[in-house]
Structures are given as structure tokens and as C-alpha cells.
């Protein structure tokens, strides 16, 4: 079967399956009420007809409209950004929309009563503007768009979590919304959304001609087209589609990424075919999943957010499809960031050490008194408070070091500046491993939790290793798997939270990187591990340097490439597991610290690893102090605070280095 | 079923009430009052009723939105949230006792370095919380040296429930259901395992919601699932998200609900769903007055 036809057949199969499941949910009502009941507004005294007409059918229509919009949005984004990773979730639109809603709920509830849709759309567009303003400087360089988008998305989610920590009562609805709920009360929401989606879709298809010119890549520039402008307008349409969808039903995270990838993998190679099929696949998938959820609910199951379950179901499909297909990962090779090495690396390292020490002294001595006034605590007071301050500080710092080292090693090994434990899904793997331990062992001790976490991380990295052996140049595949795992984890947590499992509460605590109850024992273990890791990592620098010259070069100088790669990945898995147990999977330090070191001019070998470790330590020490004191007596979890701190620094550095990146 | 405590205690009720009256007179404290920190709103309610104002509490600022009764005196220190306790604040408060729930059991070793910890499993046990709450009330009375006040609180609650039971006759003609709106399309519906169901049982009311509930005593539901409530009396509890009240009246689905058409849907003031005896009294009174 020719490509597009195979893809079309696949699309048809999904729709048939969805229709079959829907028949169980809607069939009995239709059979007893007659088909007319589906098309005529019922008498409100007939509750079953009302349920069908105002409940079940709008929900069905809603899943089709949203699935279509997200599928189209993802297709446009992936195409125009030349990046199979692009999707509404990976460029931060959804998280931006969610943040706007959270802010409104907490501080301006009156505005919310005025128009919830507008609030979320505003957030989505604001996030897009931030990404665009950065991307503009890079002439919409695909990798930098995704990089900024990922960080922004993480940043917004972190802010939402901080708000939820402080105002948890108010934001329960937001969690449902964040999980993506397709419940409908009538046709109004569909009636509002469908025309907007239709207009945006027409614009999208109108741009299709320009898009197919875009596939010619840079040669289009010679035709006199203003490439950045067309890209921007296509992205604008894609964001619009997402913002409308998100404001109506919440985050249905994975669909925008999965639909176009599945379309391509099943044979829709040409963008024309994908533009037609991916939205249909998105609609069919969402319909299928939502109908399955309704079916299990009517059979006595639990009420689960559709958006979260979509991600749970979407990730395995995506991975399966991706592993089977060979030709889909023709994204751009990730850009290497050129940066001149500093002439005085010793001085920079010395300054960093001094900064870390200063941060530690402040984090130990400075605090707030009972009346929230700032004080320098000494003597007996300090003595009594010390037992709370040193474990969390040590745990934070050592986690920063561990993640930074892991990130440096991974970035070197994969040759991809976006690689890090967080982005490659190693942190998520640790989290899933830990989750498994919690459900298998009733009260796991530190060793058992570490083992579970390590196993999770190692499985993820082994998967990456196996893939990298099969196909040499597929660093984008690494990233897709990593991002997928992250989404899978988030979805898993939404589902566990929604199911009301008692273990969820402490899990949530750990997810956000809460260190307030770190025991001295855990802190000491982490610190010792960090020290060992730092010294061992130095053994990796020389082979890594050779490795950076290419596998052939490394092999010719006596490096056993396979063994080296396996060793490095295993080591990284262990570091990530130890760090993640302490500060949760969200910190993003592993991505930022190596970049910060590079921007400071520590670009090579031992220096870079030391620099990254020191930046990691500094970031976490400052995060620990700020999280503990800034909003006293409230506290912000250290992991989240590190993300909030690191985000702007990271964006600033990206902007400053715009010139060097643009040349790539 | 009809009574919180056994008949024996009933007889002691009058006596206990009398002693509580005596205790109400500003008595000369035999020792410095215990400094207590409560990590749970519900247990803090009981403390207040027993006349022991806690020195610290999680998020005191949100108390008026969710708990309302009893009124929280000013000047209680904020020790953070359930997710992120402020250990330093706890330490600086130098409490004699920390009272908590199994929800925070995982930080017990750390808390115990500050003060003895008493943990009371009063919610999320998968069955009626009432016996556990009564038990916790007695234990708190014991610890505080205010046994009579604890018995008086139990007696008071019992009397309030009995009074509400007499006044609630007009609610027995149909099922009664309490819901909270999370947003315009998603709600929580309360049932077995929570204090609202306990009050229904005490007042001889029938819950219109028959779906299974989680161990906290509620189900998550979409609006359309309320159709199964039929012509129950439906109370939607404060705080209601602002956009819900704006959009709900225009929804045909809402308008088609049998309880909306018969005018049996009404708003009810906030009652802490994870509360203790004061929440029982408050909810019973609000119901009877509805």
C-alpha cells in the first residue's frame, strides 16, 4: 500500500474503533429514544433525552473538535519548526495558559467570572510571545525555539505548582482542568469553539501552499520569500488553535505531538497528506480514549481526567511507532553552541567556589523570626534551627552537583546541548521507578527507594543506548523519548491524584522537590555520593573529549566505545537517581548548570564539569535559602524554586548568546 | 446510630455540661497552659471548643473561607501548609505538643525532635469518621486535662444533632445531596465515609447520591451525572467558583435537572468537610434551617 493510503487506512481504523466504543455508551439511549433525539432539543422533562442531547453528544463533538485542532496545531508546529519534538506542550503554550488561569483563580477571581476562555487564551498567547521574542533573535532557529519553549513550559508549570502549594483549596478545579476534562453541560462550549477552530483551520490550509514551499528549506529564501515572516504566521495559527482548545477543555497534552508523528510513521510522508490526516488521527484518538473512559465509568470505574489518560495512552503508542519507523527522524541536527573558552578559567572557578561558600553561610545563618522579621541567627537560636537548615542545604547542594555532572556527561556523550537528565527522561524514569517501589513495598527505606529509582533511570538510559546503537545519528529521538516520558510521568501523577490514592500526597510533595523534612542521614548520603561522583566524573573527561571528535577517532585512540558509552550512561543513571530522590524530578538544574558553565567560558574537560557542578551547587543553595525565607512563614519547595530561579537566568544567557547561536 | 455516644454517657451529659460551665469561669490555671500546634483544621476546631487556643496552625488565613466555626482568635502563628510545613517556625514556637493526622505521618520523626506528636486518624479511613472523631475529642480532652469540656462538646454536638433532627422533617420527603463545584462542569458529590453522610444518618435523611465514594467520602463527577439524583434536594456548598454562578443558569443541562426544575437546588454556606464535631453541629444546623 502506498504511504498516504496506509495512513488513511490507519486513521479509518481508529475511527471505527472509536465508533464501536461510542456505540456502547450512546447506543442504548439512541435505541430507546430514536435517532431523532440526537438532533432535536429535547423536552427538559425527559431526563434521558436531555442527558443524550446536552451531555453525551456535546462531549462527543467536543472530543472531535479538540482532537482535530490539536492534531493540526502539532502538524503545523512540527513542520514549520523542522522539529519532530514541536507540539503545543513542548513550546510552552499550554503551560502558559494554565498559569494565567491559576493567577486569575488566586488573585482576580472576579475577572474569571467575566471570561475564563479569554484568560487562558491570554496566557497561551503571552507564553507564545515570550518564546517568539526570543526566537525572533535566532530567526526562528528550530532548536532554540524548542529549547526556550521547554524551559518556559517548565517554568509556568512550576509557578502553577507554587500557587497550588499555597492555595491548594482554591486550585482543585485547576487540577481537573490541567488534567483535561471533556465534560460538557450543553452545546454552547462546542458552539463557541468549533467556529473559532474552523476559521483557524482555514487559515492553516490557506498557508499550506507556503508551507510546502517551506519544505524546500533555505532555498525558499532565494525565491524572495520572507521565510521568518511565514514561519511566524504559521506558528501564530498553530498557537491560536491550541489556545482556543486549551481554554475550552484544558490540557490534553500529548495529542498535538502524537497525531502528526503517527501520521508520518504510518506513511503520510508529504506535508499535504499530514495536514489532512494528522488532525483526523488526533480527533479519532481523543474520541476513542474519551469514549473508553466513559465506558469504564459506566461499568463502575473511577472518574479520570481525559487529558491525563490521553497522555498515558499516547506515549506507548508514540514510542512503538517511533521505534518501528526508520525515516522519520530527519530533524535538524542539534546546534552546538560555540563559545570561546575563557582565558582565566582558574579565576572563574575560584569566584564560583567563593559564591557557593557565601551562599552556604547565608543559608545557614540568615532566617526570619517568629514575627517574620529578617534576622541573623546566632547562639542558642541558631543551634536549635541548625538541625533544620543543614540537612536541606546539603541535600540541595549535593543534588545540584549530581544533576550538573549528569547533565554535562549526557550533553557531551550525545553531542546535544538539550540533553540532560530532565530532558532525556532519566529523571522521569527515576520517578516512575520510585513510584513502582512505593506501590510494591509498603514502607520502603532509603536503599529500596534508591534501588527502584536507579532501576527506572537505568532502564530509560539502556533504552536510549539501544537506540543509539541501532541508529547513529538520532539525538532528536533521544529527546522525543525523554519528553514523552516526562509527559507520561505527569499524566501518571494526575491519574493517581485523581484516583485519590493516599500515597499521592507524599508523592506530590516529592515531585515538587520539597526538602523541608530531609533527614540528616539522607543529606549525608547525598553529599558523600556527590563527592564521589565529582571525582569519578573526572575519569570520564578524556575519553569524552576523544569521543567528541567522533566515534572513529575515539576508537582509533584505544577507547572501547561501546563499553565507554554503557559505563557513562550507567553512571549518569545512578547520579540522577540519587539526586532525584532528594529534590524531585523537576529541578532542571541538569540542563542549566552545564550551559551556565559554558557561557562562563568553562567549555572543556575537567573545567567544564567542575564549573557545571559549582553552578549546580550555587543554584540549589540559593534556591534553598530563597525557598525557605522569601515568603515566610510559607515555604517554597527547593526543586521548584531552583526552576523559578534558573529559568530567567537561562533565558538571559540564551538572549545574550544569540549571535553565536544564530551562526549555527 | 441515632446517638453519638452510648446511653451511659448521655446520663453524664448534664453533669458534664455543668462542669463545662464551671470551667468557663476564668479559673486560675494550675500550670502554664499547654502550647499546642495543630497541623489540621479539624483538630484545631476541637481544640478551640475545648478552650485551648493553639499557638500555631497551618494557614490560619484561610480559616474563615473554609471552616467558619468556631471563630479563630487572632494572633495564631502560621506554620505553613500541609505540603510544606515550616519547621523553623515550629521550632521557634517551642510547642509542648503537636497534633497531626496520619497524612503527615511521614514527617513524624522530624516533628518529634521539636515536641511530642499526637496523630489522630479522623478522616480518609474509608468508613464513617464519627466514632474516630469522638474518640479523638475524648483523647484531646484527656491530654489537655479538660475531660469535662470534651464530654460537654460531645454532649453539645449530640444535642444540636437531636434538635436538627426534629427540625429536619421537611427534608425527609426526598433525597438530600451535597455537592461542591470545582468548576462549571466538574463537581464533588459527598457520600459514605465523610461527615456529611454521618449528619444525614443522624438526621434520618436519605442521600440521593448512590455512586461509590472514595475513602475521603466523596465522588468526582461531571455535571451530567447529577441526573441520577432525580428529584433530590441538592445543596451546592460555598465557596462556589465565580464563573460557575454566572454560567450555570444558562445551561440547559442544569435547567433540565429534575431538582432544578422543582426548585430544590440551593446554595449552602461552607462547612469544613474534613472537620470535627463543630462541623457536624454547623452542618446539621444549616441543613435544618434550609
Interface residues (C-beta under 8 A of the other chain):
Chain A: X41 X42 X44 X45 X47 X50 X51 X54 X55 X56 X105 X109 X110 X112 X113 X114 X116 X165 X166 X168 X169 X172 X173 X176 X177 X181 X183 X184 X185 X186 X188 X300 X302 X303 X367 X368 X369 X370 X381 X384 X385 X387 X388 X389 X498 X499 X500 X502 X505 X506 X508 X509 X512 X514 X516 X517 X519 X628 X632 X633 X634 X635 X636 X637
Chain B: X62 X65 X66 X77 X78 X79 X80 X81 X82 X83 X84 X85 X86 X87 X88 X89 X91 X92 X93 X103 X106 X107 X109 X110 X113 X124 X181 X182 X183 X184 X185 X186 X212 X214 X215 X216 X219 X220 X221 X222 X223 X224 X227 X230 X241 X242 X243 X245 X246 X247 X248 X250 X251 X252 X253 X254 X255 X256 X257 X258 X261
